[in-house]
Amino acid sequence: MEYKDIKKLIDDMGESKIDELEIEFPEGVKISMKKNTKKEVVIERPEPPRTVIEASAPMTVPVVSQKQENSLVNVEEKVEENYKIIKSPMVGTFYASSSPDKDPYVKVGDKVKKGQVVCIVEAMKLMNEIESEFDGEIVEICVNNQDMVEYGTPLFKVK
């Protein structure tokens, strides 16, 4: 095999999608080629500075994302500023009423007072009554009856 033939094989191998090639000719010549296909791409982006803000009132948090998503998220956050959220104080099962045959403690549109029972969260066979932390009107029930809830899961939106 001549040099120009070997050179053509090398060039063809470089342009193909083949990563490895071994050829053994009858006259005893062996050609083995491997491409170095491992490429490392490093993209470095400077992280934006993080700021810790302590606040007692609801606030809008800027969201870094694509332009379309950013505008949608900001609109949702502005709407939710008017609501107070009753969150689950524990992990458990949410129940809207004290038993399956009774009416729910509250429905959308009901007025609630601070300290009024709004639901039950069952944890380890204990029924824990969840009370409203403030006066207002139930705007949304965020979970379904018998849903599993985590600590901090929004249960109700109150206006």
Buried (B, 14 or more C-beta within 10 A) or exposed (E): EEEEEEEEBEEEBEEEEEEEBEEEEEEEEEBEBEEEEEEEEEEEEEEEEEEEEEEEEEEEEEEEEEEEEEEEBBEEBEEBEEBBBBBBBBBBBBBBBBEEEEEBBBEEEBEBEEEBEBBBBBBEEEEBEBBBBEEBEBBEBBBEEEEEBEEEBBBBBBE
